[in-house]
Amino acid sequence: MLNKEILRKVKRLEIKTARLVEGAVTGSYLSTFKGRGVEFTEVREYAEGDDVRAIDWNVTARMGAPYIKTFMEERDITVVLMVDLSGSMDFGPGQTKRELALDFCAAVSLLAVGNNDRVGMLAYTDRVEMFIPPRKGRRHVMRLLTSLAALSPAGRGTDPIPATGFLMKTVKTRATLFWLSDFIGIKDIRPVKAVSRRHELVPVLLRDRLESGLPEAGFIELADPETGDRMLVDLSSKKLRAAFEESLREREKVRAAHYAALRAEPVEVWTGMSVVTPLAGYFRRQARLRRR
């Protein structure tokens, strides 16, 4: 039985997110995924009863007989949310990165279900923690969000390889795959490239500003979120701060290399801020690319 507080939290999230995405992002979503309405399939010879407005005059002139263009209505979109639940996702003095992921999932899910698209979810650590197959409907979306909010992962480390391998076996239809993670601790991205060839992969980088620098706070106990290891450090040490800044630069280099290998531009979202602006920006960029 789900905790009543979790149910209340998800209901509040649904109401808040519905207000945010209504109008602000819906148009961009439609432009990105549904802008064409129909897809061209072939040219065939005109037959009695065909719509004369579909005649391809260029082909007709070449062939000396009337030919028409035939179209197929665009299929519904399948959206899959792949959510990193490793230990580092619990970081955040106010809103955690995991809570930010829940906000993002709510926004994308409500957009998709509002346009009669299918939504599924896979949550992972160093193993698959939960999989809910793509389906339509608001009740299904509430199940996704509630299950994510209530999930207590068995693992703490991060390894997307089992998750992506699982997706390759279970999601056969081409999907738009939003990969939500802070991308900390991922060593080898190459096996994920197979997923990016089958699906449209969108990395979503979840960030917290406290991870981009250390305060001068004297001695403090720090914990490695992935392993749970603890150590006492002196944050006033210039040597320590320089080493930390160097580690941040290396982390950014690794992330950039991952995105380059996947040929994907990340959507960056920050704790304590609305997910709507970066999400709308992504949809607008994609809509422009598809029009070229």
Backbone hydrogen bonds in HBPLUS format (Angstrom, degrees):
<---DONOR---> <-ACCEPTOR-->    atom                        ^
c    i                          cat <-CA-CA->   ^        H-A-AA   ^      H-
h    n   atom  resd res      DA  || num        DHA   H-A  angle D-A-AA Bond
n    s   type  num  typ     dist DA aas  dist angle  dist       angle   num
A0006-ILE N   A0003-ASN O   3.10 MM   3  5.36 125.1  2.42 101.6 114.7     1
A0007-LEU N   A0003-ASN O   3.23 MM   4  6.65 157.9  2.28 150.1 155.8     2
A0008-ARG N   A0004-LYS O   2.91 MM   4  6.19 157.7  1.96 149.9 156.0     3
A0009-LYS N   A0005-GLU O   2.87 MM   4  6.02 156.0  1.92 143.9 151.0     4
A0010-VAL N   A0006-ILE O   2.96 MM   4  6.20 161.7  2.00 153.3 157.0     5
A0011-LYS N   A0007-LEU O   3.00 MM   4  6.19 154.0  2.07 144.3 151.7     6
A0012-ARG N   A0008-ARG O   2.92 MM   4  6.17 160.3  1.95 152.2 157.1     7
A0013-LEU N   A0009-LYS O   2.91 MM   4  6.13 153.2  1.99 144.5 152.7     8
A0014-GLU N   A0010-VAL O   2.86 MM   4  6.10 152.1  1.94 145.8 152.9     9
A0015-ILE N   A0011-LYS O   3.09 MM   4  6.38 160.9  2.13 150.1 153.9    10
A0016-LYS N   A0012-ARG O   2.94 MM   4  6.15 169.5  1.95 154.0 157.1    11
A0017-THR N   A0013-LEU O   2.85 MM   4  5.88 168.2  1.86 152.4 156.3    12
A0018-ALA N   A0014-GLU O   2.91 MM   4  5.92 156.7  1.97 145.1 151.8    13
A0019-ARG N   A0015-ILE O   3.27 MM   4  6.48 154.2  2.34 144.6 150.0    14
A0020-LEU N   A0016-LYS O   3.21 MM   4  6.49 154.6  2.28 144.1 151.2    15
A0021-VAL N   A0017-THR O   2.91 MM   4  6.10 167.6  1.93 163.8 164.9    16
A0022-GLU N   A0018-ALA O   3.15 MM   4  5.89 143.8  2.29 137.4 145.6    17
A0025-VAL N   A0021-VAL O   3.23 MM   4  5.20 173.4  2.24 134.7 134.3    18
A0028-SER N   A0025-VAL O   3.04 MM   3  5.32 115.5  2.47 104.9 120.2    19
A0029-TYR N   A0025-VAL O   2.92 MM   4  6.17 155.8  1.98 158.7 166.7    20
A0030-LEU N   A0026-THR O   2.94 MM   4  6.22 162.2  1.98 154.9 158.9    21
A0031-SER N   A0027-GLY O   2.94 MM   4  6.16 156.0  2.00 144.6 151.6    22
A0032-THR N   A0028-SER O   2.98 MM   4  6.14 149.4  2.08 143.8 151.3    23
A0033-PHE N   A0029-TYR O   2.99 MM   4  6.19 173.5  1.99 159.3 160.0    24
A0034-LYS N   A0030-LEU O   2.69 MM   4  4.81 144.4  1.81 130.4 141.7    25
A0074-GLU N   A0037-GLY O   3.21 MM  37  5.83 177.7  2.21 132.0 132.1    26
A0039-GLU N   A0072-MET O   2.71 MM  33  5.20 172.9  1.71 154.3 156.4    27
A0072-MET N   A0039-GLU O   2.72 MM  33  5.20 161.3  1.76 153.8 160.2    28
A0041-THR N   A0070-THR O   2.96 MM  29  5.80 172.3  1.97 151.1 148.5    29
A0070-THR N   A0042-GLU O   2.81 MM  28  5.47 162.1  1.85 174.3 171.5    30
A0044-ARG N   A0068-ILE O   3.00 MM  24  5.64 157.3  2.05 159.4 163.6    31
A0068-ILE N   A0044-ARG O   2.80 MM  24  5.64 160.9  1.84 171.4 172.6    32
A0046-TYR N   A0066-PRO O   2.88 MM  20  5.42 174.5  1.88 137.1 135.3    33
A0050-ASP N   A0047-ALA O   2.99 MM   3  5.77 161.4  2.03 148.1 149.4    34
A0054-ALA N   A0051-ASP O   3.01 MM   3  5.73 165.0  2.03 120.5 125.4    35
A0055-ILE N   A0052-VAL O   3.21 MM   3  5.51 166.8  2.23 112.1 114.3    36
A0069-LYS N   A0054-ALA O   2.87 MM  15  5.58 161.6  1.90 157.3 156.0    37
A0056-ASP N   A0067-TYR O   2.78 MM  11  5.77 158.4  1.83 139.1 146.5    38
A0060-THR N   A0056-ASP O   2.92 MM   4  6.09 160.6  1.96 152.0 158.5    39
A0061-ALA N   A0057-TRP O   2.91 MM   4  6.00 154.5  1.98 141.3 146.8    40
A0062-ARG N   A0058-ASN O   3.17 MM   4  6.45 153.7  2.25 142.0 148.8    41
A0063-MET N   A0059-VAL O   2.87 MM   4  6.04 161.0  1.91 158.4 163.2    42
A0064-GLY N   A0060-THR O   2.86 MM   4  5.69 136.0  2.05 143.1 152.7    43
A0118-ARG N   A0077-ILE O   3.01 MM  41  6.35 151.6  2.09 165.6 168.4    44
A0176-THR N   A0078-THR O   2.86 MM  98  6.28 162.2  1.89 164.5 167.8    45
A0079-VAL N   A0118-ARG O   2.85 MM  39  6.03 164.6  1.87 146.3 151.5    46
A0120-GLY N   A0079-VAL O   2.81 MM  41  6.29 146.1  1.92 151.1 162.3    47
A0080-VAL N   A0176-THR O   2.98 MM  96  6.25 163.6  2.00 149.7 152.2    48
A0178-PHE N   A0080-VAL O   2.91 MM  98  6.28 150.4  2.00 164.3 172.2    49
A0081-LEU N   A0120-GLY O   2.94 MM  39  6.23 158.8  1.99 137.1 141.9    50
A0122-LEU N   A0081-LEU O   2.83 MM  41  6.17 162.5  1.86 154.3 155.3    51
A0082-MET N   A0178-PHE O   2.83 MM  96  6.05 166.7  1.85 157.0 161.6    52
A0180-LEU N   A0082-MET O   2.79 MM  98  6.04 152.4  1.87 156.5 166.0    53
A0083-VAL N   A0122-LEU O   2.79 MM  39  6.24 152.9  1.86 152.1 161.2    54
A0124-TYR N   A0083-VAL O   2.97 MM  41  6.30 158.5  2.02 162.1 163.0    55
A0084-ASP N   A0180-LEU O   2.89 MM  96  6.02 162.3  1.92 165.0 170.6    56
A0085-LEU N   A0124-TYR O   2.80 MM  39  5.81 162.1  1.83 172.8 171.3    57
A0089-MET N   A0086-SER O   2.99 MM   3  5.75 157.9  2.04 124.3 131.0    58
A0087-GLY N   A0156-ARG O   2.75 MM  69  4.77 166.6  1.77 138.0 138.3    59
A0090-ASP N   A0087-GLY O   3.12 MM   3  5.80 167.8  2.14 119.5 123.4    60
A0091-PHE N   A0088-SER O   3.27 MM   3  5.62 162.1  2.30 111.6 113.9    61
A0098-ARG N   A0089-MET O   2.73 MM   9  5.10 128.4  2.00 166.3 151.0    62
A0097-LYS N   A0091-PHE O   3.04 MM   6  6.12 142.5  2.18 156.8 163.1    63
A0100-LEU N   A0096-THR O   2.97 MM   4  6.30 150.0  2.06 144.5 153.5    64
A0101-ALA N   A0097-LYS O   2.89 MM   4  6.14 148.8  1.99 141.6 149.7    65
A0102-LEU N   A0098-ARG O   3.07 MM   4  6.41 148.2  2.18 142.1 150.2    66
A0103-ASP N   A0099-GLU O   3.07 MM   4  6.43 152.3  2.15 144.6 151.4    67
A0104-PHE N   A0100-LEU O   2.99 MM   4  6.33 161.1  2.03 152.7 157.3    68
A0105-CYS N   A0101-ALA O   2.88 MM   4  6.10 162.9  1.91 151.9 156.7    69
A0106-ALA N   A0102-LEU O   2.95 MM   4  6.14 153.0  2.02 145.5 152.8    70
A0107-ALA N   A0103-ASP O   3.05 MM   4  6.36 159.2  2.09 151.0 155.8    71
A0108-VAL N   A0104-PHE O   3.03 MM   4  6.32 173.1  2.03 161.4 161.5    72
A0109-SER N   A0105-CYS O   2.88 MM   4  5.85 161.7  1.91 147.6 153.8    73
A0110-LEU N   A0106-ALA O   2.96 MM   4  6.00 164.1  1.99 149.6 153.6    74
A0111-LEU N   A0107-ALA O   3.09 MM   4  6.27 154.4  2.16 145.4 152.6    75
A0112-ALA N   A0108-VAL O   2.94 MM   4  6.15 163.1  1.97 150.8 155.5    76
A0113-VAL N   A0109-SER O   2.87 MM   4  6.07 172.3  1.88 156.6 158.6    77
A0114-GLY N   A0110-LEU O   2.99 MM   4  5.89 145.4  2.12 135.0 144.3    78
A0115-ASN N   A0112-ALA O   3.01 MM   3  5.27 146.3  2.12 103.6 113.9    79
A0117-ASP N   A0112-ALA O   2.89 MM   5  4.98 165.5  1.91 142.2 141.1    80
A0116-ASN N   A0113-VAL O   3.16 MM   3  4.87 161.9  2.19 104.2 104.2    81
A0119-VAL N   A0135-ARG O   2.88 MM  16  5.44 158.4  1.92 139.9 140.1    82
A0135-ARG N   A0119-VAL O   3.06 MM  16  5.44 149.0  2.15 125.3 123.5    83
A0121-MET N   A0132-ILE O   2.96 MM  11  5.19 158.8  2.01 144.8 151.6    84
A0132-ILE N   A0121-MET O   2.80 MM  11  5.19 163.1  1.83 156.9 161.3    85
A0123-ALA N   A0130-MET O   2.88 MM   7  5.11 156.6  1.93 141.9 149.8    86
A0129-GLU N   A0123-ALA O   2.80 MM   6  5.40 151.7  1.88 140.0 146.4    87
A0130-MET N   A0123-ALA O   3.19 MM   7  5.11 149.2  2.29 141.1 136.8    88
A0125-THR N   A0127-ARG O   2.94 MM   2  5.15 156.7  1.99 147.5 155.1    89
A0159-ASP N   A0125-THR O   2.95 MM  34  6.18 154.4  2.01 135.4 128.0    90
A0141-VAL N   A0137-GLY O   3.16 MM   4  6.54 152.4  2.24 143.8 151.4    91
A0142-MET N   A0138-ARG O   2.95 MM   4  6.26 157.6  2.01 152.8 158.2    92
A0143-ARG N   A0139-ARG O   3.07 MM   4  6.35 144.2  2.21 139.3 149.0    93
A0143-ARG N   A0140-HIS O   3.10 MM   3  5.02 119.6  2.48  91.9 107.2    94
A0144-LEU N   A0140-HIS O   2.98 MM   4  6.37 153.3  2.05 148.8 155.9    95
A0145-LEU N   A0141-VAL O   3.01 MM   4  6.31 168.9  2.02 159.1 159.5    96
A0146-THR N   A0142-MET O   2.96 MM   4  5.95 161.4  1.99 143.7 149.6    97
A0147-SER N   A0143-ARG O   2.92 MM   4  5.92 160.3  1.96 147.5 153.3    98
A0148-LEU N   A0144-LEU O   2.99 MM   4  6.23 156.4  2.04 149.7 156.2    99
A0149-ALA N   A0145-LEU O   2.96 MM   4  6.14 160.2  2.00 148.1 153.5   100
A0150-ALA N   A0146-THR O   3.01 MM   4  6.13 146.8  2.12 144.4 152.9   101
A0151-LEU N   A0147-SER O   3.07 MM   4  5.94 125.2  2.38 139.6 151.4   102
A0164-THR N   A0160-PRO O   2.86 MM   4  6.07 165.9  1.88 163.4 166.9   103
A0165-GLY N   A0161-ILE O   2.93 MM   4  5.99 158.3  1.98 152.3 158.7   104
A0166-PHE N   A0162-PRO O   3.00 MM   4  6.10 151.1  2.08 139.8 147.4   105
A0167-LEU N   A0163-ALA O   2.99 MM   4  6.31 155.5  2.05 146.8 153.3   106
A0168-MET N   A0164-THR O   3.01 MM   4  6.24 156.7  2.07 147.5 152.8   107
A0169-LYS N   A0166-PHE O   3.13 MM   3  5.33 130.5  2.39  99.5 112.3   108
A0170-THR N   A0166-PHE O   3.07 MM   4  6.29 141.4  2.22 146.3 157.5   109
A0170-THR N   A0167-LEU O   3.15 MM   3  5.12 124.2  2.48  94.2 108.5   110
A0171-VAL N   A0167-LEU O   2.83 MM   4  5.42 169.8  1.84 149.7 152.9   111
A0200-GLU N   A0175-ALA O   2.91 MM  25  6.22 155.4  1.97 159.3 165.3   112
A0177-LEU N   A0200-GLU O   2.78 MM  23  5.90 158.3  1.83 148.4 156.1   113
A0202-VAL N   A0177-LEU O   2.79 MM  25  5.94 169.1  1.80 161.4 158.8   114
A0179-TRP N   A0202-VAL O   2.90 MM  23  6.00 160.4  1.94 140.3 146.8   115
A0204-VAL N   A0179-TRP O   2.71 MM  25  5.62 162.7  1.74 153.4 147.1   116
A0181-SER N   A0204-VAL O   3.07 MM  23  6.33 166.4  2.09 170.3 169.6   117
A0206-LEU N   A0181-SER O   2.96 MM  25  5.75 160.6  2.00 130.7 136.3   118
A0192-VAL N   A0189-ILE O   2.93 MM   3  5.50 142.5  2.07 117.5 128.6   119
A0193-LYS N   A0190-ARG O   3.04 MM   3  5.46 152.9  2.11 112.3 120.4   120
A0195-VAL N   A0192-VAL O   2.94 MM   3  5.39 130.0  2.20 109.3 121.8   121
A0196-SER N   A0192-VAL O   3.28 MM   4  6.74 151.8  2.36 146.1 154.0   122
A0197-ARG N   A0193-LYS O   3.07 MM   4  6.36 130.5  2.33 142.1 154.6   123
A0198-ARG N   A0194-ALA O   3.35 MM   4  6.66 143.3  2.50 138.9 147.1   124
A0198-ARG N   A0195-VAL O   3.13 MM   3  5.29 126.6  2.43  99.3 112.4   125
A0199-HIS N   A0195-VAL O   2.77 MM   4  5.84 170.7  1.78 164.6 167.8   126
A0267-VAL N   A0203-PRO O   2.85 MM  64  6.30 156.4  1.91 152.4 159.0   127
A0205-LEU N   A0267-VAL O   2.79 MM  62  5.98 137.7  1.97 138.5 152.2   128
A0269-VAL N   A0205-LEU O   2.95 MM  64  6.21 169.2  1.96 166.3 166.7   129
A0207-ARG N   A0269-VAL O   2.93 MM  62  6.20 155.6  1.99 157.3 164.7   130
A0271-THR N   A0207-ARG O   2.92 MM  64  6.31 153.4  1.99 164.7 172.0   131
A0211-GLU N   A0208-ASP O   3.02 MM   3  5.68 157.6  2.07 117.4 124.4   132
A0212-SER N   A0209-ARG O   3.11 MM   3  5.41 163.7  2.14 109.7 114.6   133
A0217-ALA N   A0215-PRO O   3.00 MM   2  5.53 120.4  2.36 109.4  92.8   134
A0235-LEU N   A0218-GLY O   2.74 MM  17  4.92 160.5  1.78 135.3 129.8   135
A0220-ILE N   A0233-VAL O   2.84 MM  13  5.58 153.3  1.92 158.7 167.8   136
A0233-VAL N   A0220-ILE O   2.94 MM  13  5.58 174.8  1.94 154.5 155.1   137
A0222-LEU N   A0231-MET O   2.89 MM   9  5.54 162.3  1.92 168.4 165.5   138
A0231-MET N   A0222-LEU O   2.92 MM   9  5.54 150.9  2.01 154.8 163.0   139
A0224-ASP N   A0229-ASP O   2.72 MM   5  5.24 161.5  1.75 157.0 163.3   140
A0228-GLY N   A0224-ASP O   2.60 MM   4  5.05 153.5  1.66 154.7 161.5   141
A0237-SER N   A0234-ASP O   3.15 MM   3  5.74 166.5  2.17 117.2 121.0   142
A0241-ARG N   A0237-SER O   3.03 MM   4  6.28 163.4  2.06 150.4 154.9   143
A0242-ALA N   A0238-LYS O   2.89 MM   4  6.04 154.9  1.96 146.9 153.7   144
A0243-ALA N   A0239-LYS O   2.99 MM   4  6.20 155.1  2.05 144.6 151.5   145
A0244-PHE N   A0240-LEU O   2.88 MM   4  6.15 152.2  1.96 148.3 156.4   146
A0245-GLU N   A0241-ARG O   2.95 MM   4  6.18 159.6  2.00 147.2 152.2   147
A0246-GLU N   A0242-ALA O   2.99 MM   4  6.21 150.2  2.08 143.3 151.5   148
A0247-SER N   A0243-ALA O   2.96 MM   4  6.24 149.5  2.06 142.1 150.5   149
A0248-LEU N   A0244-PHE O   2.96 MM   4  6.31 145.4  2.08 145.9 155.6   150
A0249-ARG N   A0245-GLU O   3.06 MM   4  6.37 155.5  2.12 144.4 150.3   151
A0250-GLU N   A0246-GLU O   2.99 MM   4  6.29 155.7  2.05 147.7 154.3   152
A0251-ARG N   A0247-SER O   2.92 MM   4  6.12 150.5  2.00 141.5 149.8   153
A0252-GLU N   A0248-LEU O   2.97 MM   4  6.29 156.5  2.03 150.9 156.3   154
A0253-LYS N   A0249-ARG O   3.03 MM   4  6.31 151.9  2.12 144.4 152.1   155
A0254-VAL N   A0250-GLU O   2.97 MM   4  6.25 157.1  2.02 149.5 155.2   156
A0255-ARG N   A0251-ARG O   2.95 MM   4  6.24 161.9  1.98 150.6 155.5   157
A0256-ALA N   A0252-GLU O   2.91 MM   4  6.11 165.7  1.93 149.9 153.8   158
A0257-ALA N   A0253-LYS O   2.94 MM   4  6.17 152.6  2.02 145.8 153.3   159
A0258-HIS N   A0254-VAL O   2.94 MM   4  6.24 151.2  2.03 148.4 156.5   160
A0258-HIS N   A0255-ARG O   3.05 MM   3  5.05 115.2  2.48  94.6 110.5   161
A0259-TYR N   A0255-ARG O   2.96 MM   4  6.34 163.3  1.99 159.6 162.6   162
A0260-ALA N   A0256-ALA O   2.96 MM   4  6.14 157.3  2.02 145.9 152.6   163
A0261-ALA N   A0257-ALA O   2.95 MM   4  6.13 155.4  2.02 145.5 151.8   164
A0262-LEU N   A0258-HIS O   3.05 MM   4  6.33 146.9  2.16 146.8 155.9   165
A0263-ARG N   A0259-TYR O   2.81 MM   4  5.82 113.7  2.25 136.4 154.2   166
A0264-ALA N   A0259-TYR O   3.11 MM   5  5.36 162.9  2.14 144.6 149.5   167
A0263-ARG N   A0260-ALA O   3.12 MM   3  4.82 143.2  2.26  92.2 103.2   168
A0273-MET N   A0270-TRP O   3.26 MM   3  5.74 147.0  2.38 136.1 134.9   169
A0279-LEU N   A0275-VAL O   3.17 MM   4  6.15 152.7  2.25 146.8 155.1   170
A0280-ALA N   A0276-VAL O   2.79 MM   4  5.91 163.7  1.82 158.0 162.0   171
A0281-GLY N   A0277-THR O   2.97 MM   4  6.13 156.5  2.03 148.9 155.9   172
A0282-TYR N   A0278-PRO O   3.04 MM   4  6.23 152.3  2.12 141.1 147.3   173
A0283-PHE N   A0279-LEU O   3.09 MM   4  6.42 164.8  2.11 152.0 155.1   174
A0284-ARG N   A0280-ALA O   2.95 MM   4  6.17 157.8  2.00 151.0 157.2   175
A0285-ARG N   A0281-GLY O   3.03 MM   4  6.22 160.6  2.07 148.9 153.7   176
A0286-GLN N   A0282-TYR O   2.98 MM   4  6.23 161.1  2.02 153.8 159.1   177
A0287-ALA N   A0283-PHE O   2.90 MM   4  6.07 154.2  1.97 146.4 153.7   178
A0288-ARG N   A0284-ARG O   3.05 MM   4  6.31 156.0  2.11 147.7 153.3   179
A0289-LEU N   A0285-ARG O   3.05 MM   4  6.34 158.7  2.09 147.7 153.5   180
A0290-ARG N   A0286-GLN O   2.97 MM   4  6.19 154.1  2.03 148.7 155.3   181
A0291-ARG N   A0287-ALA O   3.19 MM   4  6.37 132.6  2.43 138.0 149.3   182
A0291-ARG N   A0288-ARG O   3.21 MM   3  5.24 134.9  2.42  96.0 108.1   183
A0292-ARG N   A0289-LEU O   3.24 MM   3  5.43 149.5  2.34 101.0 109.6   184
